[in-house]
């Protein structure tokens, strides 16, 4: 099939599945195109840390032979993917983008999610960049440098799964797995203009993933369309008996679930003044998305959301800085190797006393109870995802309505509540600023409502037109 490299790398999971099975396209062709694209663009984007060229081509050849013999492992069979470099891949060195692990031995086994990707026939192209140990902000002093946002070079690509967001947006793989402890799948997806899903806590195993906070960590997919994310989640979801944090849940074909009816679902729209904070263009795009969902038959339900700002403070200033030391105590002797940004965020956790932490755990339980009650009134909640476009590298504040705000307070103020409750949340693009920077909305639901969120997201994507496809995968300059 005579498609250009760019055209091949812009195809999604379902298009590839159809073309592979019709014999019009080969997994080897697509993998070669992906590796060539990584070689061409990665020196500027800095999305990949490790490229697994030889093993990727071997997996692609195996997929080609299997599909030719009628062996079909599902929609990810022969599809190039990447994983964040805190996810272990046998035979590679997992760096967590830190000097602390620069001489770590190669991983002895795959993380559960990697094992499941391989079993589904996916082609692992490599491991992508992040902020050090999945914490903090873009750090030019880090050992691997900042990731560039393909939607506008010179701009940030989100915290902390920055490589996953950039790689997906630029067509350096169809899917990427990121991690999300306070919004780190959803923020990169939002600012890079792709789809990102943080699943229900425990639905996707975290065994083999370097932890930040075991009670808040989630692994989930980023893709260029809702259907891509649905296919990825179908493969990686499900209990792992070796993972004490994974949960039992019915197996779901999330791709098939995209066709479920959404008309008549109760759509929660927040009334808090807090949710009217943001650039006017971003808030207008969010309102447009809400209207589009109502036009598609969802029923608006005004809701006052409880304790959102408190949840954000608990996640960012208490749980993460305390919980991360359960892992990082191993590296006290190498503390000088941590980056300045990581130390500034992590070291205060050592000063937090047990009573303060236990009171916070009580507050977490109360917040989760309040949000469970809230979802008795509605089926899905629509929130802003980012209230401003991605900032240029080096910028630490954003001005809104004439007032300068710290960048961290603006980038993703609504994300941590989904981590502290463990509820699923998905972001997808709904437009862009006049500067060409993506703006997204966030859909959130009660535990194990991923199928519903994906179906609603598919309807919204269709109503707005697939903006990610419209924008394409070529990096934008200037």
N, C-alpha and C positions, 0 to 999 in steps of 0.2 A: 504494500500500500504506500503510495508516494506522498507521504506527509513530511513536512519540514520538521527539524528538531524541535522548534518552538511549538508546533502544532501537536506533536507527539507528547510533549511534556505538559501540555495544557489539558490533556484528556483526564477525565475522572474515573472513578472505580467502575461505575456501571457501563460507561462507554468502552473502557478497556475490556471488561468482561465480555461484552457483546462482540467486539472485534476479534478478540482472541478465539472465541468459540466458533466464529464464522470462518476462521482461517485467514482473515484479511490483515491481521497484524500479529506479530510475534512478541512474547515477553523479552526476548533477546534484543530486538530492535528498540523497544521502549527503554530497557535498562541501559543499553549503549547510549541512547540519546540522553538519558538522565545523567549518566556519568560524564558525558562530554559537556553537558550544561553545567554540572558542578565544577568541572575543571575550568570552564570559561568564566563563570560568575563568582565562584566562591572566593577567589583572591580579593574581590572588592566587597562582597557581602559579609564574608567571615561567618557564615552560618554553620558550616561543617567543621568539626575538629578532627574527625576520623572518617576517611572514605574507604569503604570495604569493596574496592573494585573487583578483585579476583573472585571473592566469595559471592558477590552479587551476581556476576555473570554466570558463575556455576549454578546458582539457584535459578536464574532465568532460563538457562539451558534445560535444567531438570523440569521446570514448569512447562516449557515448550514440549518436551517429550511426553510428560504426563497428560497434558491437554490433548495432544495428538493421539494418545492411546485411549482417550475417553475417561481419564481419571480427573475428576473435577473436585477440587478442594474448597470451592466457594468463590465469592466475588473478589477476594484479595489474591487469588492465585495468579502469580506472575506480576503483581503490582509493586512498584518500588516504594519503599517507606524508609523513614528514619526514626531514631529515638534520641531523646535528650540524654546527654552524657552524665546522668546520675543513674541510668538504667543499665544494669550489667549485661554484657554480651560476651559470651565465652570466647576466650582468646584475645580480647582487647583490654586495654588499660582504661578503666573508668576514671576520668580525671576530675569530675565535678568542677571543671574550670578553676582548679586551685593548685598552687604550688605544693600544698600539703601532700597531694597524692601524685606528684610528678614522677616518683619512682615506685609507685605501687605495683605489685605483681599483676599479671594478666588475670582476668576474671576466670574462675574455675568452672562456672556454669552460667547459663542464661537466666535472667530474671523470668518470672512466670509469664509476663506479657510478651517477652521476646520468644519464649518457647511456643506460645500460642500463635504468634505471627508466623513463625516458621512452619508450624503444623498446618496453617491455613494456606501455605504456599507463597506467602509474601516474600518479596525480595528486599533484604535489608541492605540499603545503600550505604549506611553509615550512622555516625553519632554526631549530634549537633550541639552547638554552643549554648551557654547559659550564663547566668550570674553565679558567682562563686557559691557552691553548695546550695544553689537555688534560693539564695537570700540576697536582698539588697537591691541596689540600683545599677544601671550601666556604670561600669568602672573602667576608665581608660588605663588605669594602672594594673588591671588584671593580666594574668599571664598570656591570655589569648585575645585580649582586646574586645572592643565593642562590636556588636552585630549591627549592620546597616538595615534600615527599613526599605524593602524594595519599592514601596509605594512612593517614597521620596528619600533618595539617598542623602545621607547626612543627618537623618532623624533616627530616633530611638525605635527599637522594634519590640519594646515591652519587657515586663518583668515576670518571671525570670526565665521562662521558656522562650527566650528571644530567638534562638536558633531555629526552634520548631516553627514559630510564626513566620520568620523570614524565608526559611526553606520551602515551606508550603506555598506562600504567596508567590515566590519566584519560580515555581515549577521544578524545584530540586528534589522531587519526590512527590507522590500523590498524597500521602498521609504522613504525619509525624506524631509520635507519642510525646506528650509533655507531662509535667507534674504540676499540681495546683494545691498550695497550702493556704494561700490568702488571695488567690486570683491569678496564679501564674500560668494557667492555660488561657484563661479568658481575656486577660489584658493583652498579651501578644496577639491573640486572634483578633481582638477588636482593633488595635492600632495598625495591624498589617492587613486588615480587610479580608479575613478568612473566617471560617466557622470553627469554634472550639467548644468542647463539651467537658465539663467536670461532672462525673457521674455521682450517684449516691455513694456515700462513704461505705467502703467495703465491697462494693459491687465488682470493682476491678482490683485484683490482688496487687499488693505493693511489695511482695517478696522479691528480693533482688534489686530493690531501688534504695539508694542511699537516703535515709530519712532526714527530714527537717523537723517535723512534729508528727509523730506516729498517730496522734489523735485527730490530725487535720489533713494529713497527706492524702491526695487522690492522684491517680494516673488516668489520663484520658486522651482522646484523639483530636487533632486539628486537621482540617481538610478544606478544600476549596468549594465544597458544596455540602448541604445537609446530608445528602445521600452518601457521600464519601465517609462522613463521620458515623453515620448509621452502620455502614459496613464494617468500619473499624471497631466500633463498640460491640457488635455482634461477636466478633472474634475474641476480644480480650476480656469480656465480662464472664463472671462465673466464679464460684468459690474455689479456692485452693486450700485443701486440708492442711497444708504446711504453713499457711499464712494465718496467724491468729486474729488478724484484723479483717479478713474477708468474711463475707456473709453468704448464707444460703438464699438463693433467689431463683425463681423459675427462669429457664432459658428462653430468650426472646429473639426472634428474627427481626431486628430493628429496621432492616430495609423493607420487609413486608409491612411493618407497622406504619410506614410513611403514608400508606393509603387509607388509614383509618379516618373516619369522619371527625371534623373538628367543629362543625357548626353547632351552636348551642352551648359550647363550653364557656364557663364563666371566666372572664379575663380580668384579673385584678390589676387595677391602675392605682398607684400610690398617690395619696393626697398630702403626705408630709411636705412641709416647706423644704426640707432637706433635699428632696428630689427635684426641686426647681433651681438647683445650683448647677451652673455650667455655662459654657459659651452659648449664646442665643442660637447659633446655627446648629449646634449639637442637640439642644433641647427641641428645636423645631423638627429635626429629623426623627427624634424619638417619638414626638407627637404624631408625626406622619405615619410611623410604623404602627402605633396604637390604632390610628384611624383605619389603616389598611386591614388590620386584623378584625376590627369591628365590621368593616365592609364585607369581610369574608364570612361573617356569621357568628363571630364570638360575641358574647354578651358582656358589656363593660360593668365592672363592679368596683366602685371606689372603695379603697381600703387604706386605713392608717397602719403603717407597718411599725411594729414594736422594736425598740432597742437596737436599731441598725447601727447607729454611731457607737454605742457601747460595745457591740459585737466587734466592730472594726478595731477599737482600742484594745479589747481583750486579745484578739489574734495578734496584732502587730507589736504590742508593747509588753505582753505577758506570756502567752502560751508559746509562741515561736521562740523568743529569747531564752525561755527556761527549757523547753522540750529539746531543743537542738543539742544541749549538752549531754543528753543520754548517749548520743553517738560521738560527739566531739571530745568527750573526756579522754578518748583513746589517743588524742593528738595534742595533749597539753604540752608535751616536750617539743612540739613543732609549732607552737603558737606564733612564733615570729614570722612564719611563712604565710599566715593568713593575710589577705589584703586589708587595707585600711577600712574600706567600706564594710567588709564583713565584721571586722572587730568592733566598729562603732555600733553596729546593729546587734551583735551577739553578746558582747561582754556585760552589758547591764543585766542580762538574765541571771548572772551569778549572784547578784545582790538581792534578788527577790526572795522573800522569806516564805516558808511553807504556809503559814496562815493566809497570807495574801493569795497564794496560788490556789488553796482550797476554797477560799471564798469565790475566786474566779470560776472554779469548776462548778460550784453551786449556781452561779450566774449563767454559765453555759447551759446547764440542765433546764433552768427556768426559761431561757431564750428559746431553746428547742421546743419546750412545751407550748410556749406562746405561739410559735410559728406553726406547730402542728394544728393548733386550734384555728389559726388563721386560714389554713387551707381547707377547713370545713366550709368556708364561705366561697371558695373559688377553686378553679381547676388548674389554672396557670397564671403566673404573675409576670408582667412585663415591666422591666426596669431599664434605665440607662446602663450602658456598659462602660463607655468612656465619654466624658463630658467635654473633652477637648481632643484635638488631634495630637499625634505623636510630636513631642518636643524635639528640637534639634539637640544633638549630642552637646553636652556641656552646659545646657540650660537647666537651672535648678528651680525656676519659678514660672508660673503662668499668670497672666493678668486677665481677670474676669470682672467685667463691670467696673473697671478702673482700679481694682484692688489686686495686689500681687499676692498669690498663694503659693506655698511650697509645692513643688511638683508632685510629691507623693500624696498630698491631700486632694489633688485634682485628677490624677491619672485613672484611678479605679476605686473611688470611695465606697462603692456599693458591693464589692465582691466578697469581703470576708464573712458576711453573714451566712453565705451558703457553705462555707467551710466549718463554721462553728456549729451549725445545725446538721451538717452532713447531707443537705438536700441537693438534688441535681440542679445544674444550671448550665445554660448554653448561650453563647453569644453568636450573632451573625450580623454582617454589615447591612446598613440601611441607607448609606449615602456617604458623602464626603464634604469636607470644608472647601471654601473657594481656593485654598492652597493645595487641594488634592489629597488631603489626609483623611483616611477612613473614620467613620463614626459607626458605632454598633449599638444594638439593643441586647438585653439579656432576658432570657426566658427562664423562669424558675418554677419548680413544682415540688410536691411532697415526695417523700422517699419512694424510689422505684417507679417514678413517673417518666422515665427517659423516653419511652415509646410515644407518649403524649407530647412531650416537648419537641421531639423530632418531627412529629406530624404537623404540629403548629408551625414549627420553623420552616418546614417544607412549603406550607401554604404561604407564609410571609415571603419566602424566597421567590416563589412563583409570582406573587402579587407585585413585588418590586422589580422583578427581573433579576436574574442571578448577577449581582453586581461584581462579584469576583471574576466571573467569566467575562463580563463586559470590560473590566479594567485590564484583563490579560495578565501575563506573567513576566513581561519585560520590565526591568527596573526603570523607575522614573528619575530623571535628573532635574535639578534646579527648581 
